[in-house]
Amino acid sequence: MKALLLVALWGHLASGVLLTGAFFMLLLAGSPRALVARRWDEAVVAWSRLLVFLALGSGIVWLMARTAVFENRPTRRSKSAPSRMPSWIRGPGSFGSRDTAS
């Protein structure tokens, strides 16, 4: 689980840094006039789209893995939410309540 967290975190960080660099590179270069510069600009924009999806995907994977570690169940799937809710959230008499006092 730690390896997954490390890979997802570094993937997210690297794609974010590269995306920021691509944005500022295009910003500083200005609008392309030559054909070669226009092709280069389109290539950077195409790679930037890939970096956006990589950043979103690795961020979601990192969040899911971190949540599993936080809940101390890295290998199990989640249980149903109502049965795991504390009684003070469910309230007395609700479905699945363990309170027997009336």
C-alpha positions in Angstrom: 0.0 0.0 0.0 2.9 2.4 0.7 4.3 1.8 -2.7 1.0 2.7 -4.3 0.8 5.8 -2.2 4.3 6.8 -3.2 3.8 6.2 -6.9 0.5 8.0 -7.0 1.8 11.0 -5.0 4.9 11.3 -7.2 2.9 10.9 -10.4 0.6 13.6 -9.3 3.4 15.9 -8.3 5.4 15.3 -11.5 2.4 15.8 -13.8 1.4 19.0 -11.9 4.9 20.4 -12.2 5.2 19.5 -15.9 1.7 21.0 -16.6 2.7 24.2 -14.9 5.9 24.3 -16.9 4.1 23.7 -20.1 1.6 26.5 -19.4 4.3 29.1 -18.6 6.3 27.9 -21.6 3.3 28.6 -23.9 2.6 31.8 -22.1 6.1 33.2 -22.5 6.5 31.9 -26.1 3.4 33.9 -27.3 1.3 33.1 -30.3 3.2 31.1 -32.9 3.7 32.7 -36.4 5.8 30.1 -38.1 4.5 26.7 -39.1 7.2 24.9 -37.0 6.3 26.9 -34.0 2.6 26.2 -34.5 3.3 22.5 -34.6 5.4 22.8 -31.5 2.6 24.7 -29.8 0.0 22.0 -30.8 2.3 19.3 -29.5 2.7 21.0 -26.1 -1.1 21.4 -25.8 -1.6 17.7 -26.7 0.9 16.6 -24.1 -0.8 19.0 -21.6 -4.1 17.3 -22.1 -2.5 14.0 -21.3 -0.8 15.5 -18.2 -4.2 16.8 -17.0 -5.7 13.3 -17.1 -2.6 11.9 -15.5 -2.8 14.4 -12.7 -6.5 13.8 -12.1 -6.1 10.1 -12.2 -3.1 9.9 -9.9 -4.8 12.3 -7.5 -7.9 10.2 -7.3 -5.8 7.0 -6.8 -3.8 8.7 -4.1 -7.0 9.9 -2.3 -8.5 6.4 -2.4 -5.4 4.8 -1.1 -4.9 7.4 1.6 -8.5 7.0 2.7 -8.0 3.2 2.9 -4.9 3.6 5.1 -6.7 6.2 7.3 -9.6 3.9 7.9 -7.1 1.1 8.7 -8.3 -1.3 6.0 -6.0 -1.2 3.0 -7.1 -4.6 1.7 -10.8 -4.9 2.5 -13.6 -3.3 0.5 -15.8 -0.9 2.4 -18.8 -2.1 4.3 -22.2 -0.6 4.0 -22.3 2.8 5.5 -25.5 2.6 7.7 -24.2 -0.3 9.7 -20.9 1.5 10.5 -22.4 4.8 11.6 -22.2 5.6 15.3 -25.5 5.6 17.2 -25.4 9.3 17.8 -25.6 9.9 14.0 -28.2 7.2 13.3 -30.5 8.2 16.1 -32.6 6.0 18.3 -35.0 3.7 16.5 -33.4 3.9 13.1 -32.9 0.9 10.9 -29.8 -1.0 12.1 -29.7 0.7 15.5 -28.2 -1.3 18.3 -29.8 0.7 21.0 -32.3 -1.4 22.9 -33.2 1.3 25.6 -36.7 2.7 25.0 
